[in-house]
Amino acid sequence: MSLQAKLEKKDLSRINQAPATYDATKEISAEFAKLLTELHREFTPRQQKLVETRRSVLERSLRGDKPDYLLATEAVTGNWKIELPAYILDQRNQMTGPADDAELVVKMLNSGAPGVMIDLEDSMANTWEHLELGFSNSLDALHGTLTYYDFKRDRRVPIISSKSVAMIRVRGLHLNQNGVFAGEMMSASVFDVARIAYGVDRKRLKHNLTFYIPKTESADEACFWRDLFQAVEKRLGWERGYIKCFALVESHPFAFQMEEFLYNLREHILGLNLGRWDYMASLINFNLTDADWVLPDRNTIPTDVPFFQNLRELLVEICHKRGALAIGGMTALYPSRVDPELNDRALKVLEADKHNEAAVGMDGAWTGHPDQNQIAVDQFPVPNQIGFRKPDVDRYPNLRPIPKGVGKRSLSGTRAAVRTVIRYRNGVLNGKGASLLDGYMEDLATDRIYRLMIAQRMEHADDVVINDDDGTPVRHSTELITRLFDEELERLLEESPSDQQETLREARRLSEEMIILGQFDPV
């Protein structure tokens, strides 16, 4: 299949679909229908154009025209600043988890974490039922009324009032929502922002309505979000700038345009977050045709590898120059309350990782488990480090330093990737957008990394040496990958209960198909 055909192929089965019985005239109020219709008409065509631009940028990169810095404009040379509201000044740890899990959302908000990112995107299965539950939980969390039932203690647990800032990550521009209006595909971003904004009662919010923007790929996309937020504010009678946001740096092209993005969204944005696992996936994707970028096994890549560290330092410089917060990424190794050895290792990894992020000047980072909160917070010396700017930082560093001399490339690493993508996709088919696998919390970002790592090892099978445990080179042909999928599926079938057999087989089929067809969008 040609490169263009791969880029254009769409799998409609992974588009969120409202039930066939859904009737917007009955399911939503006339007032909300009017708001949603107006936003859809104005912004979905813009979203579709931005998605086409993304495809073009990726295609050019795969043909050798790589992403690069923009020519300097007022965004870089001008004297402008972002004014941060008081409620957001301490974000030393932002805990994150799926919006459809009420128990986890309540535990995150009760953990003492300065920030809590409630996720409608990567860590949640993108199906209608889970989305609807996610909306309901998100709104109840923002209003402080969400509860869950603790069966061990036989009591209902509420949210304890605290200073934790609750933020909602909506779905990105790459995703669509079908079935709300008959025969029309809608931007998932538009749908999510409208549902949350319309559903909140401002009198019950502790702070400004605050979103997390995922999967951005250009500074131009900031104009989409700016105009969407301001259209919502105007239609709901809110003052301009009431809606605030963070944005994740999760794509390679965006890394070159961070200051321009902040400038375009400066009335709303509070900071940038290095979403490093999706960023690693994007880095592979935009360099998929380059044999020098065949990465080592994922868990042998140090978190301070230069392609991360250079970006960390640049993100801090740009954010602090403009008065915005710089937030670090997620540590994937999870603590365990039943495995002391794993727990000790996970917390040591966490401490070292967050210490590194604090040392380069970041203001906070992400975690996903309440036991990680205090260790993460302790690594950051003060509520924020906005005054920190490294004197010798390069404003235009190399964001594609070749990853030489780190990690190892092995057949066992490929096998582990195959096993993980099957298990992850099986979790999605069973309604879980994130799964704890072998001590690592794997969500869509890590699934993408593994699928792309397998793809690049196949793409460069004749150029890059990958050895088995005995040191013998093993050519990563399509046939080898198929055999690994077959073998790992059989092992998983033997290890799994009968009610998982059907979805495991489907997960195996989907995962290999996505790799072969070059479907690497985060879906």
C-alpha positions in Angstrom: 0.0 0.0 0.0 1.4 3.4 -0.9 2.2 6.0 1.7 -0.6 8.3 0.6 -3.1 5.4 0.7 -2.0 4.6 4.3 -2.3 8.2 5.3 -5.8 8.5 3.9 -7.3 5.2 5.0 -9.9 5.8 7.8 -11.3 3.2 10.1 -14.8 4.3 11.0 -15.1 1.7 13.7 -12.9 3.8 15.9 -15.0 7.0 15.6 -17.2 7.6 18.6 -20.8 6.8 17.6 -24.0 7.8 19.3 -26.5 4.9 19.5 -28.7 4.4 16.5 -31.8 5.3 18.7 -30.2 8.7 19.7 -32.5 11.6 18.8 -31.0 15.0 19.6 -34.4 16.6 19.6 -35.4 14.4 22.5 -32.0 13.8 24.2 -30.8 17.4 24.6 -32.6 20.7 25.4 -33.5 23.1 22.6 -31.1 25.7 24.2 -28.1 23.3 24.2 -29.0 22.1 20.7 -28.9 25.7 19.5 -25.5 26.3 21.1 -24.1 23.0 19.8 -25.4 23.5 16.3 -23.9 27.0 16.0 -20.5 25.8 17.3 -20.6 22.8 15.0 -21.4 24.8 11.9 -18.6 27.3 12.7 -15.8 25.0 14.0 -16.1 21.5 12.5 -15.1 22.7 9.0 -12.1 24.4 10.6 -11.2 21.3 12.4 -11.4 19.2 9.2 -9.0 21.7 7.4 -6.6 21.5 10.3 -6.6 17.7 10.2 -5.8 17.8 6.4 -2.9 20.2 7.1 -1.6 17.7 9.7 -1.7 14.9 7.1 0.2 17.1 4.7 2.9 17.9 7.3 3.4 14.3 8.2 3.6 13.2 4.5 6.2 15.9 3.8 8.2 14.8 6.9 8.2 11.2 5.7 9.6 12.4 2.4 12.4 14.3 4.1 11.0 17.8 4.7 11.1 17.7 8.5 9.4 20.0 11.0 11.4 23.1 11.9 11.2 26.4 13.7 9.1 29.2 12.2 10.5 32.6 11.2 10.5 35.0 14.1 7.3 37.1 14.5 5.8 39.3 17.3 5.1 36.0 19.1 8.9 35.6 19.6 10.2 39.1 19.5 7.4 41.0 21.3 7.2 42.0 24.9 4.0 40.2 26.1 3.1 38.2 29.2 0.5 35.7 30.4 -1.2 36.7 33.7 -1.8 33.7 35.9 -4.8 33.6 38.3 -4.0 32.9 41.9 -5.8 29.5 41.9 -3.2 28.0 39.6 0.1 29.2 41.0 0.9 25.9 42.8 0.8 22.9 40.4 3.7 20.9 41.7 1.7 17.7 40.9 -1.2 17.2 38.6 -2.8 13.8 39.1 -4.5 12.3 36.1 -7.0 9.6 35.5 -10.1 8.6 33.4 -13.3 10.5 33.8 -15.5 7.4 33.6 -14.0 6.0 36.9 -15.8 7.9 39.7 -13.8 6.2 42.4 -10.5 7.2 41.0 -11.6 10.8 40.3 -12.8 11.2 43.9 -9.5 9.6 45.2 -7.5 12.0 43.0 -9.4 15.0 44.3 -8.9 13.8 47.9 -5.2 13.0 47.5 -3.9 16.5 48.3 -2.6 16.9 44.7 -2.5 20.6 43.7 -4.1 19.7 40.4 -6.3 17.0 39.0 -6.7 16.4 35.3 -10.0 14.5 34.7 -9.5 12.8 31.3 -12.1 12.3 28.6 -9.4 11.3 26.1 -6.4 8.8 26.1 -7.1 7.0 29.4 -10.8 6.4 28.6 -12.3 4.1 26.1 -13.7 6.3 23.3 -17.2 4.9 23.2 -20.5 6.6 23.7 -21.4 4.9 27.0 -18.0 5.8 28.6 -18.1 9.3 27.2 -21.5 10.0 28.7 -20.4 8.6 32.1 -17.3 10.8 31.8 -19.3 13.9 31.2 -21.5 13.2 34.2 -18.6 12.5 36.5 -16.6 15.5 35.2 -19.5 17.9 35.9 -20.2 16.4 39.4 -16.5 16.6 40.2 -16.4 20.3 39.1 -19.4 20.9 41.3 -17.9 18.9 44.2 -20.8 16.5 44.4 -19.2 13.3 42.9 -19.1 10.3 45.2 -18.3 6.5 45.0 -19.3 3.6 47.2 -16.5 2.0 49.2 -17.6 -1.6 49.6 -14.7 -2.5 51.9 -15.7 0.2 54.4 -19.4 0.0 53.5 -19.8 3.7 53.1 -20.2 6.4 50.4 -17.1 8.6 49.9 -17.6 12.2 48.9 -15.1 14.8 47.6 -13.4 16.6 50.5 -13.2 20.3 50.0 -9.6 21.3 49.2 -7.5 23.6 47.1 -7.1 21.0 44.3 -7.7 22.5 40.9 -9.9 20.2 38.8 -9.3 20.4 35.0 -11.0 18.5 32.1 -9.0 17.1 29.2 -11.3 17.1 26.2 -10.7 15.0 23.0 -8.3 16.4 20.5 -8.8 17.7 16.9 -7.9 14.3 15.5 -11.1 12.8 16.8 -14.7 13.0 15.5 -18.1 12.5 17.1 -20.7 10.8 15.0 -24.5 10.4 15.4 -25.4 13.5 17.4 -26.8 15.2 14.4 -28.1 12.7 11.9 -25.8 12.2 8.9 -23.2 14.7 10.2 -19.7 14.2 11.6 -18.8 16.6 14.3 -15.5 17.6 15.9 -15.1 15.7 19.1 -13.4 18.8 20.6 -16.4 21.0 19.8 -18.8 18.4 21.3 -16.8 18.0 24.5 -16.1 21.7 25.2 -19.8 22.5 24.6 -21.1 19.7 26.9 -18.8 20.7 29.7 -19.3 24.4 29.4 -23.0 24.3 29.0 -23.3 21.8 31.9 -21.4 23.6 34.6 -23.0 26.0 37.1 -20.5 28.8 37.5 -21.8 29.6 41.0 -20.7 26.2 42.1 -17.1 26.3 40.6 -14.2 27.0 42.9 -12.2 28.6 40.0 -12.4 29.3 36.3 -13.5 26.5 34.0 -10.1 25.0 33.0 -9.5 22.6 30.1 -6.5 20.5 29.0 -5.9 20.6 25.2 -4.4 17.4 23.8 -2.6 16.4 20.6 -1.8 19.9 19.2 0.4 19.9 16.1 0.7 23.6 15.2 0.5 27.2 16.5 -2.4 27.8 14.1 -4.4 25.3 16.1 -4.3 27.7 19.0 -6.5 30.0 17.0 -9.1 27.3 16.7 -9.2 26.8 20.5 -9.1 30.6 21.2 -12.0 31.2 18.9 -13.9 28.2 20.3 -13.5 29.3 23.9 -14.5 32.9 23.0 -17.6 31.7 21.0 -18.7 29.7 24.0 -18.1 32.5 26.4 -20.0 34.9 24.3 -23.0 32.6 23.8 -23.2 31.7 27.5 -22.8 35.4 28.6 -19.4 34.8 30.3 -16.7 37.4 30.3 -13.9 37.0 27.7 -11.0 35.0 29.1 -13.1 33.2 31.7 -12.2 29.8 30.1 -8.6 28.8 30.9 -6.5 26.0 29.6 -3.3 24.0 29.6 -1.9 22.4 26.4 0.1 19.2 26.0 3.2 19.2 23.9 2.6 15.7 22.4 3.6 16.1 18.8 7.0 16.7 17.1 5.9 19.7 14.9 4.3 21.5 17.9 7.7 21.4 19.7 9.0 24.0 17.2 6.0 26.3 17.6 5.4 26.5 21.4 6.0 30.2 21.8 3.7 31.1 18.8 1.0 28.8 20.3 1.2 30.6 23.7 0.9 33.9 21.9 -2.2 33.0 19.9 -3.9 31.6 23.0 -2.5 34.1 25.5 -5.9 35.2 26.9 -6.7 31.7 28.0 -3.6 29.6 28.4 -1.9 28.9 31.8 0.9 26.6 30.8 2.3 23.8 28.7 2.9 20.2 29.6 5.4 17.8 28.1 3.3 14.8 27.3 6.4 12.8 26.6 5.0 9.4 25.8 2.8 10.7 23.0 5.7 12.9 22.0 8.0 9.9 21.7 5.3 8.2 19.5 5.1 11.4 17.3 8.8 11.6 17.1 9.0 8.1 15.7 6.0 8.7 13.4 7.5 11.8 11.8 10.9 10.0 11.4 9.5 6.6 10.4 11.4 6.5 7.1 14.7 7.3 8.8 16.8 4.3 9.9 18.7 6.4 12.4 15.5 6.8 14.4 14.8 3.1 15.0 14.6 3.5 18.8 15.7 1.0 21.4 13.3 -1.1 23.5 11.0 1.4 25.2 11.8 0.6 28.8 15.6 0.9 28.1 15.3 4.5 27.0 16.3 6.9 29.9 13.9 9.7 30.7 16.7 12.2 30.3 17.6 11.1 26.8 18.6 14.2 24.8 15.5 14.4 22.6 13.5 14.7 25.8 15.9 16.8 27.8 16.5 19.4 25.0 12.7 19.9 24.7 12.3 20.1 28.5 14.8 23.0 28.7 13.2 24.8 25.7 9.7 24.4 27.1 10.8 25.8 30.5 12.5 28.7 28.8 9.6 29.6 26.6 6.9 29.2 29.4 8.9 31.2 32.0 9.8 33.9 29.5 6.1 34.5 29.0 4.9 33.9 32.6 3.3 30.5 32.0 3.7 27.2 33.9 5.9 24.4 32.6 4.6 21.0 33.6 6.5 17.7 33.2 5.2 14.3 32.1 3.9 11.1 33.6 6.0 8.4 35.1 4.6 5.1 33.7 6.0 2.7 36.4 3.2 2.4 38.9 3.5 1.8 42.7 2.0 -1.4 44.2 0.4 -1.9 47.6 0.8 -5.7 47.3 4.3 -6.0 45.8 6.9 -4.2 48.1 9.8 -4.7 45.7 7.9 -3.2 42.8 6.5 -0.5 45.0 10.0 0.5 46.2 11.4 0.5 42.6 8.4 2.5 41.3 8.7 5.2 43.9 12.5 5.5 43.5 12.0 5.9 39.7 9.3 8.5 40.4 11.6 10.5 42.7 14.5 10.5 40.3 12.3 11.5 37.3 10.5 14.3 39.1 13.8 15.5 40.6 15.2 15.8 37.1 12.2 17.8 35.9 12.5 20.1 38.9 16.2 20.6 38.2 15.6 21.9 34.7 13.1 24.4 36.1 9.7 22.8 35.6 6.9 23.9 37.9 5.3 20.5 38.4 4.6 17.1 36.8 2.0 14.4 36.3 1.3 11.3 38.4 -1.5 8.8 38.2 -1.7 7.2 41.7 -2.4 8.9 45.1 0.7 7.2 46.6 2.9 9.2 44.2 1.6 12.6 45.1 3.7 13.6 48.1 6.9 12.3 46.6 6.3 14.3 43.4 5.4 17.5 45.3 8.5 17.1 47.4 10.8 17.2 44.4 9.7 20.8 43.6 11.3 23.2 46.1 8.6 26.0 45.9 5.0 26.3 44.6 6.4 27.3 41.2 9.7 28.2 39.5 8.4 30.8 37.0 11.3 33.0 37.9 13.8 30.3 36.9 15.4 30.8 33.5 18.6 29.0 32.6 21.1 31.7 31.4 22.8 29.6 28.7 19.7 27.9 27.2 19.6 27.7 23.4 16.3 29.2 22.1 16.7 27.0 18.9 18.1 23.7 20.2 18.3 20.5 18.1 15.0 18.7 18.8 16.0 15.7 16.7 19.3 14.6 18.3 19.9 11.0 17.0 19.4 8.6 19.9 22.8 6.9 19.8 24.4 4.9 22.6 21.2 4.5 24.7 19.2 1.4 25.5 19.2 -1.8 23.4 17.3 -3.2 20.5 16.2 -6.8 21.1 13.8 -9.4 19.9 12.5 -9.7 23.4 11.7 -6.0 23.3 9.8 -6.5 20.1 7.9 -9.4 21.6 7.1 -7.4 24.7 5.7 -4.6 22.4 3.5 -7.2 20.6 2.2 -8.6 23.9 1.5 -5.1 25.3 -0.4 -3.8 22.3 -2.6 -7.0 22.3 -3.3 -6.6 26.0 -3.9 -2.9 25.7 -6.3 -3.2 22.8 -8.1 -6.0 24.7 -8.6 -3.6 27.6 -10.1 -1.0 25.2 -12.5 -3.6 23.8 -13.6 -4.3 27.3 -14.1 -0.7 28.1 -10.8 0.3 29.7 -8.8 3.1 28.2 -5.8 2.5 30.5 -4.5 -0.8 31.9 -1.9 -1.7 34.5 0.4 -4.2 32.7 3.5 -5.6 34.3 3.8 -2.7 36.6 3.3 0.0 34.0 0.2 2.0 33.5 -0.3 1.7 29.7 -2.7 4.0 27.9 -3.1 5.0 24.3 0.2 6.9 24.3 2.3 3.9 25.2 0.2 1.7 22.8 1.1 4.1 20.0 4.8 3.9 20.9 4.8 0.2 20.8 2.9 0.0 17.5 5.3 2.5 15.9 8.4 0.8 17.3 7.2 -2.5 15.7 6.5 -0.6 12.4 9.9 1.1 12.3 11.7 -2.2 12.9 9.8 -3.7 10.0 10.4 -0.6 7.8 14.2 -0.9 8.3 14.6 -4.7 8.7 17.5 -4.7 6.3 19.3 -1.8 7.8 19.1 -2.0 11.5 20.4 -4.9 13.6 18.1 -6.4 16.3 19.4 -9.4 18.1 17.8 -12.3 20.0 18.9 -13.3 23.5 21.9 -15.2 22.1 23.1 -12.1 20.1 22.0 -13.5 16.8 20.5 -10.9 14.4 16.8 -11.4 13.6 15.4 -9.7 10.6 12.1 -8.1 11.5 10.0 -9.1 8.5 6.3 -9.0 8.2 6.3 -12.8 8.6 8.2 -12.6 11.9 5.9 -10.0 13.3 2.8 -12.1 12.4 4.5 -15.1 14.1 5.1 -13.0 17.2 1.5 -11.9 17.3 0.3 -15.5 16.9 2.6 -16.8 19.6 1.8 -14.0 22.1 -1.9 -14.4 21.4 -1.7 -18.1 22.2 0.1 -17.4 25.5 -2.5 -14.8 26.4 -5.3 -17.2 25.6 -3.8 -19.8 27.9 -3.4 -17.3 30.7 -6.8 -15.6 30.4 -10.3 -16.5 31.5 -12.8 -17.8 28.9 -14.7 -14.5 28.8 -11.6 -12.8 27.4 -10.9 -15.2 24.5 -13.0 -13.5 21.9 -11.8 -9.9 22.6 -8.2 -11.1 22.8 -8.4 -12.5 19.3 -10.0 -9.3 18.0 -7.4 -7.2 19.8 -4.6 -9.2 18.2 -6.2 -8.7 14.7 -6.8 -5.0 15.2 -3.3 -4.3 16.6 -1.5 -6.0 13.7 -3.8 -4.5 11.2 -3.2 -1.0 12.5 0.6 -1.5 12.2 0.5 -3.0 8.7 -1.9 -0.2 7.4 0.2 2.5 9.0 -2.7 3.7 11.3 -0.8 5.6 13.9 -3.2 8.4 14.8 -4.0 8.3 18.6 -7.2 6.4 18.3 
